[in-house]
Amino acid sequence: MDRDRGRTTSRLSAPGLLLRVAGAGVPRPGAPEAPPLLSGVSLEVVAGDRLGLVGRSGAGKSTLLALLARTTAPAEGSVVRAPGVRVAHLPQSSARPANLTVIEVASAALVEVRAAEARMRDAEARLSRGLPGAAADHAHAMEEHERLGGYAAESELREVLHALGFPASSWEAPVAQLSAGQLRRLALATVLAAPADVLLLDEPTNHLDIGGRVWLEEYLVRRARTCVVVSHDRALLSAATTGTLFLEAGDLRRVSGGYERAAKLWTAANASRLQRAAQARREAERLERVAAELARHGKRARARERRAGSLAARAAELGAATDRVAHPRLARPATLDGGRRSRGWLLDAEGLTRDGILAGVAARVASGDRIALLGPNGSGKSTLLSLLAGTLRPEDPQARLEYAPGMRLAYVGQEDKGLEQGLPVLEQLAAPLGEQRARAVLADAGLPYSSWRLPPERLSGGERAKAGLALALALQPDLLLLDEPDNDLDLQGVEALELALLQAAESGTALLVATHDRRLATSVLQRAWEVRDGELVAYPSVRAYLRGEERLPASRYWLDAAAGPVPVEEAVVAERDLVEELEDERERLLTYLDDAPAPTDRERARARRRLSQVEGELIALLDAELAPPAPRYRFREGGLDVYADTRDHGRWRLVVADEPEAAGSELTAEEPKLPSAELRLVGPVAHLSVVEPRDVCYLPHAVGALLDGGVRLAFTVAGATNVQAFLPVAGLSSLLSPGADGWWYAELTGFLAREGWLSPPGAGPDRATSAGRGRDDAMTRERHDTRENGGPG
């Protein structure tokens, strides 16, 4: 066993075990006498694990990731890494690289890949000269190159950069010109593109819009990369992780399942532990009373005293973790008071213009509205909120902004959080609320007492967010404008915010909230606005926006003042209720199967059958909410785009379409309207047929594109060795050769030779190497085409 700066690096014996933390302890920085930040923490990360790490702010989540990355050493215990395991770590903050371009920074992820490729090329040159040992060196270099991602690594880097907001046109831009958000996304792209065995991601969704968060969630699931993720995005943690780590009071507990399921199990376990602690305390008190009464009996009394002490210690142990955790509450339930407007318009604006951002936007908000302001970063959401709040003046002198008489407005921006610089937060809350009420609000929000008398600029981002939101909610406004309120909050803070907004809405406050948190938007808000190309468009619900449904002018949803607020669509409410009922039933069944005391085989089989039915219904409902998926494969044949995807096991469909969206709908339709073909795999033989709907005649060049795309799909994706098709007309395909009676064929070896992936017989070493490079280039081109159009590569 070797040691490296106090960190154990011994070999791990368990198969698939990548990282192990054993009994690690870390003292609290600057306060060695305080309870440690981490105490006796143990964790094993196995290949395939996707773990979410959650806990309140300051619980030590970032420190634990630093231990796993070995950028921090534990004061006690050990951190073990399997030999050869590569770890990529995204910390919350990093230094800005100097004098480099975007592509130069991102390419740092491929240093090992390019070094392995250079060794492979060197071995190829020595192999062509017949030098001894060159063949073994070449085989080893090729194996290492493939393990690191091979030629697909470059395509992977391009895909990640593009998905995170860096198109090719921005790659030569100096990093010095990037904003903090862009720099954060570039760091995330570099980590994701690295050939790492384990990803350690600390708040990767910071500065990501909804599109970026959805892509990251799908990327982690699709690539199935081993990772530990710290995030306050519950949708991502629920969908992309297979286990959840709860870090509280220095102790780490692992619960199976994504965040939502794990949180329910964790809550139930905590409630059970508290109940056992209360019972133990009551029993200890009873035994102490009995011991006092029977003191004259000596031994019996001393036995009861020892038993009482043991129970008291057990009670303290059971309740300690929960007692030490403070759960924030940003607002108390409020009722509709006499000053609250229950009907009519609250805000009416038109002609809101800012050069290059907004072009004459009109907006209206009524009592009872719950509106999510959604869209990509930089679209103008913050600008619109600032204009509606009156903190930013429109550039059009004819613009109009009217508030209802006597309306109470609260606005929490991204930077100041609705607080005044230079004035202690307690004084800012005491002015409208009174000293006693201000203290209660700050305590409920979980703001440390030591921070109450500090000005906002001296608080952390999370503390500033809690104080600003607590003040805005305590004012009980008629209209609440929030700009990214979940930024800087930990996961518990986001859940407290969600509850507070629900309570505020139920008490009569209208909400207009800019957010990228899908779970917050769908659970609290109803309609959706989007700033697109300088205009304001609307969707009937947040789910309609997420599904990519057709957008409409926002004025479509504005009613006369007498009509009151726009109701939520009954269908949307019914669908949401059904999903929640099915999810609750699924949780009960999983709990029963995991924890029920020795159910019979018949009961277990019945529960599993019902679980399968419930999950099938859930999948159908959730699938119906989503836009058609982008096709996984694209081929360019004869100047036409041919898209393809699987229908079921051993069957594929191909369509000719102008764009991926149209292709996605056609690939899932029962009767496609666009030119299409079917591919069916029977053993090693692929059967290819063109499907022509009634009253439709395909043009020959479209049929030829479908056939050639089908041949490529059969050989490069389906794994076929032969392709056959019946074609009544000759000369349609360039990749199929004629047979008898209208049958056409293609064979894998001929296809590979034609595409330059195989060397002609008798080729020398130089030609073989050239052919190999041609094959590699062709593979890279094909993977690049597929990845840029939603395919897996």
N, C-alpha and C positions, 0 to 999 in steps of 0.2 A: 504494500500500500504506500503510494507516494503522497506527498503533501505539497501544495502550491499556495503559499501565503495563507495557510490555515484552512484551505479548502481541499477536501478529500477528492482525489481523482482516481480512485480504485475502479477496477472492472466491475460492472454490474452483472449479476448472474441471471436475473429473471429475463426470459426472452421478450423482446420488444420494449423493454424498459429503457427509456432515454435519459430521464433525469430523476434524481431522488434527493429530497431534503429530509434529514433525520434530526429531530430534536433541536432545530435551529432557534436561537434566541438573538434578538437585537434590542439594545437599550434605546430608550426614547432620547433623541438628540437634544443635548443641552439640559436634560433633566434625569441624570442617572439614578436619583433617589425615587423617581416616579415609577409606576408599573411599566414594565418593558413594552416596547412597541410590538414585538413578536416574542412569544414564549413557548418553547418546546414544540415548534411547528414542524409537522412531518407531512410530506407529500410525495407521491410517485406519479410521474407523467409517462404514459405508455404510448407507443406509436398508434396513431389514430385518435387519441384523445383530443377533444375540442372542449376546453374548460372555460367557463365564465367565472371571473373572480370579482365578488361583490363585497361591499362593506361600506361603512360610513366614511366620510372624509377624515383623513388622518389616522385611519385604522391600520395602515401599513401595507396597502395593496402595492403601491409602487416599489416599496422596499422589498417585498417578496419577489416581484419580478426582477429587481436588480440582483437578488440572491441567485435566482435561477440563471440569470445572464452572467453571473460571476463578475459583475462590476462592483459588488459590495460583498464583503466577507462577514459571516455571522460571528457574533461574540462567543457563541457556544454552538455545539452541534456541527453538522457537516452538510455539504452540498456535493453530490456525486453526479458526474456526467459520463455516460457511456463513451468508450473510445470512438473517436471519429465523428461524434454527433456535432452537427453545426447548428448554432442558435443565432437567430436574428432578433434583435431587441429594438422596439420603438419606444423610447422614453417619452415623457410628457413634454419635455423641452430639450432642445439641442442647439448648439452653436450654429450660426449662419456661415456656411462655407464662403471663403473669400476668393474672388477672381476666377470663378468657375461658371460655366453655363449649366443650364438645366440638364442637358444630356450628359455632360461630364459628371455631374453629381450622381445622376441615376445610374450611369454605367459602372459606378463603383460596385454595384451589386453583382456584376458579371466578371469581376477580376479573376476569381478562381476558375470560372468556365473558360475564359479566354486563355488563361495559363495552361489549362489542360488541353485546349485545342492546339496551342503552340507546341506542347510536348508531342501531341499526336502527329502534327505536320513534320516535326523534326524526325520522329521515328519513321514516318513514311519515306522521307528523303533517304535515311540510312537503309531502309528496307529495299528501296529501288537500286541501291548500290551493292546490295548483297552483304552488308556488314553483319558480323555475328551478333546475336542478341537483339537485333532490331525487331524481329517478329514478336518476341515476348514483350519488349518495351511498347510496341505499337498496340498489342492487345490490351495491355494494362492501361495505356493512355486512353484508348477508346472506351474501356469500361468506366474509367473515372469520368470521362467527358459525358457519357450517357447518364451516369449517376447524378451529375450536377445539372442535368437538364438538356445537355446536348445542343443541337442546333435550334431547338424550340425555345431556348432561353432568351434569345434576341426577340423573337416574336412575343414571348411572355412579357418582356420589358415594355415593348411598344403597346401591347394591349393594356397593361396596368397604367402606363402614363396617360394614354388616351382616356381611359375610364375615369381617372382622377383629375381630369381637366387640363391635360397638357397635350394638345394636338401637336403634330410634327412641326407646325409653323412656329411653335414656341420653344423648341428645343435649344435653339442657339441663344436664347435670351439670357442675360447675366442673372445669376441668382440674387445679386445685390438689389435688383429691381423688383423682386417678388414681395408680396405682402406676407404678413405672418401666417395667414390662412393658406396661401399658396405654398409657403415654405413647409408647413406642416404636412400638406398633401404630398409634396415631393418626398419628404422623409418617409411617409407611409409607402409610397410607390417603390422606393429603394429597398425597403425591408421586404415587401411582398415579392419583389422580383428576385431576391437573393435565393440561391440554392440551399436553403436552410432546412434542417430536419424538424426544428421546433421554432414557431413564431411566438414571441412575447410582445403583445400589443397593449400599450397603456393608453387608453382613451383614443382609439383610432378613428372614432366618428367625429371628433372635434374638427370643426370647419368643413364637414361633409354635408352636402344638401341631401334631400331625400333620395334622389337618383343615385348619388354616391354611396349612401348607406345600403340601399337595396343591392347595388352591385357588389359591395363588400360582403354582404350576407351571402349572396349567391356564390361568390368566389370561394369563400371559406368552405361552403358545403360542397360545391362542385369539385374543388381541388382536393378535398378531404385532407387538408394539411393539419398536422398536429400543432395545436396552439393553446395559449393561455391568454385570455382577453379580459382586460378591465374596461368596462364601458357602462354608461348610464342609459344606453339605448336598449330598452327592454325587448323591443321587437327583434333586434339583432341577437341578443343573448338567448331569447326563447327559440329562435329558428335555427341558429347556426351552431349552438353548443350542445354537447351530449352529456355534460355534467356541470355542476355549479359548486364553487368553493365559497363558503361563507366565512369571512374573517371578522371576528368580533372579539374585542378585549384581548387581543394578542393570541387568540385561539383560532385554529383553522379546522373547519368541518366540511367534508365533501358529501354532496347529495346528488344522486343520479338524476338525469333529465335536464332539459333546458330551464331557463330561469323561472318561468311561470309555474311549471309543475314543481320544481325544486323549492320555490318559495312557499308554496302551500304545505309541502311536507315539512319544511323547516319551521314554519309557523306552528304547525300542529305539534311538532316535537318540543318546541319551546313551551307551548301551553301545557303539555303533559309534564315537562320537567318542573315548571312552576307549581303545578298541582301537587306533584310528589314532594316538592320542597315544603309546601304549606302543610301537608299531612305529616311530614317528618317533624316540623317545628311543633305542631300541636301535640304529637306523641311525646316529644322531648319535654314539653312543658308539663304534661300529665305525669310523666315519670318523676320529674323533679318534685312535684307536689306530693306524690306517694312516698318518695324517699324522705321528704321532710317529716311526713306523718309517722313513718316507721323508723325514725332515726335510732330508736332504742334497740332495734333488732340487729344492728351492726352490719353483718355481712350482706344481708338482703338489701339493706339501704345502699351500701357501697356499690353493689351490682347494678342497682337501678340508676344510681348516679352515673356510673360508667356508660350504661346504655343510653341515658339521656344525653350525655356529652357526645357519644358517637352519632346519635340522630341529629343533634344540633349541627355538628360538623358536616354531615351529609346534606342537611337542608341548605347550609351556606354554600356548599359546593354546587348543588343543583341550581340555586338561584343566582349565583354570582355573575355569570355572564350576562344574563338578561338585566339584572339590576344595574350593571355598569353602563349599559347602552342607552343613550338618550335618543328617542325617535322624534324628529322635528315635526312640528305642526304649524303651518304657516297662517292658518286662520281658524277661528272658531265658527261654528254654525251661526248664521245670522238669519233673521226674519225680515220680511218686507216691511219697512217702517213707513211712516206717513210721508216722509220726504222723498221716497223712491218713486220714480216714474215707472208705471206698470204698462203703459201703452203709448204708442206714437213714436215719432222720429226723435232720435237723439242727436244725429249728426247728418248734415246734408252738404255735399261739396261738389263742385264742378270746375273744370278748367285747370286742374292741378298739373303744373308743367315744370319739369326740370330738364335742362338741355341734355339730350342723349340718354335720359333715363325714363321720364314720364312725358306723355304727350296728351295734355288735355283730359286727364282722368277725372271721371265723376264717380262719387261713392256715397252711399247712404247706409246708415245703420239705425235699426229700430230697437225698441225695448224687447228683450228676450232673445235677440240674435246671439248666436254662437258661431263665429266665423273664423276659419283657419286661413291664414294668409300664407300660401305655399309657393314653391318655385325654387329654381336653382340659385346659387350664390351669385350676387351681382345683378339680379334682375330688377331690383328697385323696391324690395319690400320695406327695408328700413327707411328709405326716402319717403315712401308713401305714408308710413306711420308717423314720421316726424312732421309731415305736412298736415295730417289729420289732427295731430296733437297741438299744432300751432307753434311748434318750436323751430320750424323751418318755413321760410316764406316762399310761396310759389313765384315763378318768374313771369307768369302771365299777369299783367295788371288787371285783367278782367276776371281773374279767378275768384271764386266765391266759396267761403267756408262758414257755415252757420251751425250753431249749437242750439239745442232746445233750451228755452228759458229755465234757469235754475238747475240745469243739468250739472252733475258732479262728474268730472273727468279725472282719471288717473292714468299716467303714462310711465311705463318702465322701459327705458332704452337699454341698448346693449352695453354701453360704456358706463354711464353714470348710475344706472339702475334706479333712476328717479330720486336720487339723493343729491344734496348740495355739497360741493367740495369745501373742506376746511371746517365743517361744523360737526361736532360729535353726533353719532347716530342717535344716542339716547335723547339729546336735545331736539333733534329733528322730529322724532316720534312724539316727544312730550308736548311739543307746541300744539298739534291738533288733537292729541289723544289724552293728554294729562300724564303726569309722572307715573302714577301707579299703573295705568293701563299700558303705557309704553313699556314698562319693565316686564309686564306679563306677556306682551306680544313678542318682545325680544327673547324671553326665556322659552316661550312656546316654539319659536322658530329655530331653537338650538344654537343661537349665537352665544359664544362664550362670554361670561361676565366681564372678563378682562378686555373685551373689545367694545363694550358698550360706550365708553367715553372716548373712543378713537374716531377721527374723521374717516370718511369712506376711502380716501386714497391710501390709508395705512392698513386697511383690511385686505384679506385675501379675496380672490375672485368669488369663491363660494360664500364667504361671510358677507361680502357686499351684496351678492344676489339675494341671500336670505333676508337681510335687513330691508332692502328696497321692496321686495315682494311682500314682506310682512306689513310694511307701512301702507302700500297700495291697497292690499286686501282689507286691512283694518279700517281704512277710510270708507269702506262700503260704497264705492262709486256707482253711478248709473251706467257708466261706460268705462271699461278697462282695456287699455291698449298695451299689449306686451310684445316686445321685440326679442325673440329668442330667449325666453325666460329660463329654459332648461340649461343654457350654457353656464358652466362653472358649478352646477349642482351635481352632487353625487347621486347615486341611484335612489337612496332613501329620500333625498331632497326632491327628486323628480316625482316620486310617488306622493310625497306630502303636497307638492304643488298641484298634482292632479286632483287630489281630494279637496284641496282648498278651492280650486276653480269650479269643481262641481258644486260645492256648497255655495259659492258666490253666485253661480248661475241660477241655482234653485231659489236663492233669496232675491233674485231680480236683476242682477248685474248683467249687462250685455258685454260680450267678449269679442275682441278682435285680436287674434294671437298669431304672430309670425313664428313658425317653428319648423324644425326638421324631424321632430320626434313623432313617428307614425302612431305609436301607441297612445301618446298624449292627445294627438289630434283626433283619432278615431273614437276615443273613449269620452272626451269632453266636448268636442266641437261638432257642429252639424254641417253647415255648408262650407264650401271652399272657394276662396278667391285666389287668382293667380295673376301676377304681373307678367305679361308676355309681350315683347316687342313694344314696350311703352304703353300698352293698353291694359285695362282691367277686364279679365274674363272670369266666369264663374262656373261652378259645378254644383249639382243638386246635393252632393254629399262629399265628405272626405274620401270615402271608399270609391266613389265615382272618379275622383281625381287619380287615386292610386291605380285604378283599373285602366286609366287612359281613355275614358269615355269622351265623347264629343263635348267640347267646351262651348259655352253660350255667353252672350253679353251679360254683364252683371246686372244690368237694368231689368233683365227678365225676371229676377227674383225680388224686385222692389215693388211693394204694394202701396196703396193709399194709406195714409196715417191711421185712418179709422179701422183698417183691416187688421192691425196688430202684427205681431211677428209671424214670419213664415214658418209653418209647421215642418217638422221633420217628415220625410216620406214614410208613410206607414209600412211600405214594403221593406225599406231599409231597417226600420225598427224591428219588424217581425223577423227578418233574416238574422239580425244581430242577436236577438233573444234566442233563436233556435241554435245558433252557433254556441252561445254561452251555455245553454242547457246541455248540449252534446258534450262540450268540453268538461262541464262539471261531472256528467255521468262517466266520462272516460277516466277522470281523476279518481272517482270512487271505485271503479273497477280495478284500476292499477293498484290502488291502495289495498283493496281486498286481496288481490292476487299476491301482493308483496308481503302484507302484514297480517292477514287473517290467520287465526290459530288453527293450523292443520285442517284446511277444507278438504272434503272428500274429492276423489277423482271426478265424480259426476258434477259436483258443484264447480270445481275448477274448470272443467270442460265447458260447462254452461256459461261461466263468466268469460272465458276466452272467446266463445262464439259471439256473445253479445259485444265484447270489446271490438272484435273484427267488424261487426255491423256498424257500431258507432263510429269507428275510425273511417270506414268507407263513406258514411254519410257526411262526416266532417270534411273529408277530402273533396267530395263532390261540391259542397257548399263553398269551400275556400277556393277551389278551382274556378267556380262560376264568377267569383269576384275579381279574378285576375284577367288581365289582357292576354290574348293568345301569345304563347311563348315564341320568342324569335327562333327561326330554324337553326339547327345546329350545324348544317353543312351547306356550303355554297360552291358551285362550280361555274366557271365562265366558259361557255361553249358556243362557238360560232357567233360571237358578239352578243349573246343572250345570257342572262343570269338564271341558273338552275338551282333552286333551293331544295333541300331534302331533309327528312327527319323520319324517325321510326314511327310505325303505326302500332305494332306490338312485336312480340318476339319473332324474329326471322322475317319481318315484313317492313318495307320502307315505301314512302311515297315521295315523288319528285314533282315539282311544279316549275313552270317558267313564269317569272314575275318581275316587275320593275323595282320592287322594294321589299324588305324583309317583313314589314307589317302585313302587306297583302298576302305574301307567301305563308305567313303563320296562320292566317285564317283559313286559307285553302288547304293547308296540310292537315288541319283538324276537321274539315268539313266532311259530311257524309257524301255529298256529290259536288266535287270541285267544279268551278266554272272556268278556271284557267287551264291551259294545256298541262296535262299531268300524266304521270306514268307510275306503275307499281313494280316493285322489286320484291321477289319472294325467294328466300334461301331454303333450298332442300339439300341437306348435307353440304358438300362443297360446291354445288351448282346453283347459280343464281338465275332465276327465270324473270325476264324483263318483258313487260307489256305496256303498250300505250293505251290509256283510257280516254275514249272520246265520248262526251255526253251526247245525248240526242240533239239533233238540229244544230250541231256544231261541227265544223270541219277545220282541223288544224292545218296550218301552213307547213310545207315540207321542212323548212329550216327550223321551225319550232320542234317538230318531231325529231329531227336529227340532233338538236341540242339535248332533248330529253334522253335519247338513247345513249349518246356519248357520256352525258352526266351519269346515267345509270351504270354504265360500264366502269367508270371511275369509282363510283360509290361501292360497287360490288367488290372491286379489288382492294381499294384503300381503306374501306370502313367495314364492310360486311365480312371480309375474310374469305371470299369465294376464290376458287381456283379456275372456274369456268363460268361463262355467261352464255345463255342462249335466249333468242327472241324470234318470234314469228312475224315477218314483215312482208305483206303482200306487194309492197313497192320497193324496188331496189335503189341503192345509192343514197339512202337517208343518213346512214351512220358512217363515220370515218374510222371507227374503232372496231366494228363488227365485220366479220368476213362471211361471204355467202356459203351456204351449204345446199342441201337438196330440199325441194318442195317448199321453198319460201322460208326456210329456217336459216338464221344467221348466228354466228358463234364468235366468241373471243376466249382466248386462253391466257392465263396469267403470265407465263414466261414470255409469250409474244408481246403482251402489253408492256411488260417491264423493259424489254429490249427496245420497243418502239419509243418509249418515253425516255430512254437513255439511262435507265436504272441498272441495266446489266451490260457488261462488256461483251462485244462480239467474240466468238470462239477464236482462240489463238492470240488474243491481245496480250501484249507484253506488260511488264509492271507499270511503265509510265502510262500506258493507255488505261490500265485497270485503275490506277490512281485517279486519272482524269475522269474516268467514268464514275468512280466513287464520289468525286467532288461534284460532278453533275447531278448524281442522285441526291447528295446532301442538299445542293442548291434547290433542286426540284421539291424536295420535302419541305425545305424552309419556306419556299414560295407558297406551297399548298397550305401549310399550316398558317402562314401569315394571312392568306386570303380567308381561310375559315375563321380565324380568330377575329378579324376585323368585322365579321358579319355575324357575331353571336355564337360561333361554333366553339367547340371545346379544344380544338387543336390537337 
